[in-house]
C-alpha cells in the first residue's frame, strides 16, 4: 500500500525544506522534486532508458534545489503550481553566469523541464505552463509573430512580385493549414475543394492554375507544390525547397514568411476575431490542444499590451 507524507529536513546550508516522502511497502522513498515517482513512471512507459530517466531527475532536482535556495516563498511553501516563467529564466541565467553551462547543456535541461511541466499540465496537476514560451537556444530572440498579415491577404495575393508558391503558402496558411499538411502527398485534392471567399482569392487561384499546369504535366503529379526540374520519383517540393522561395520574398514583406510563423499569426487572428468562443470551440476549429491554446492566449495578451503601450507613447 502506497502513501505520501511531508516531513521537514535540514539542508546543508541550514535552511529548513519540506521533502515529499513516498511510503511504498513500508519503505520510505524521498522525492527530489514534486511528482517525481509518477513522472518517471510515465517516462519509462514512454520507452525511455533508465539512464535517460536519471538525467531528467538530475535536471529537475537541480532546478528545484535552485528554487528552494533562491526563492524564499517557494522554500516556505513548495507548490509546483506557483512556479513561473520568471523562475525558469532566473535558473537558466544562474546556469549561464554561475555554472558557465554551455548552450547544449541549457537546451537539454530546458527540454527536460518542458516535458515535465507539459506532463503536469496535461494531467491537470498544475494550472500554468512556465516553460511554454521557451523553446531551444534560449539566448536567441524569438521571431516576432503578427496576425496582421491575414488582413492583408488580398493585397498579397494580387502582388505579382511575390512568387506563386509564396502566395499559395499565404493563402493556405490563412485557411488554417500547416506546412506539414499542404506539402503532404495528395493535398492537391483538398486544394481543389477549397472555395475562394474574395475576388482576389478567385483571381489568384485561376492564375496559379495557369502557372501550375505545365509543372503538373511535366512531373505527372497534381499536387500544388512541385519541383521545376523533372523528377518523377520525387516530384514534390520539400520543406527546404519551399523555404528558398519564401526566404527570397521576405525582403518584399514586413513580416516573417516562415510557415510556422504564418500559422501562428493565423491562430492569433482567430483568437482576436472570436474572443467570445469557448475553449472547446477554439480547440476544435484551430485543431490545438489545451497547452497550445494557453500559449497563444498568453502571446496575444502580450501583443495587445505592447500595442496599447505603443499607442500611449
Secondary structure, 3 states (H helix, E strand, C coil): CEEEEEEEEECCCCCEEEEEEEEECCEEEECCCCCHHHHHHHHHHCCCCHHHHHHHHHHHHHHHHHHHHHCHHHHHCCCHHHCCHHHHHHHHHHHHHCCCCCHHHHHHHHHHHHHHHHHHHHCCCCCCCCCCCCCCCCCCCCCCCCCHHHHHHHHHHCCCCCCHHHHHHHHHHHCCCCHHHHCCCCHHHHHHHCCCCCHHHHHHHHHHHHHHHHHHHHHCCCCCCECCCCCCCCCECCHHHHHHHHHHHHHHCCCCCCHHHHHHHHHHHHHHHCCCCCHHHHHHHHCCCHHHHHHHHHHHHHHHHHHHHHHHC
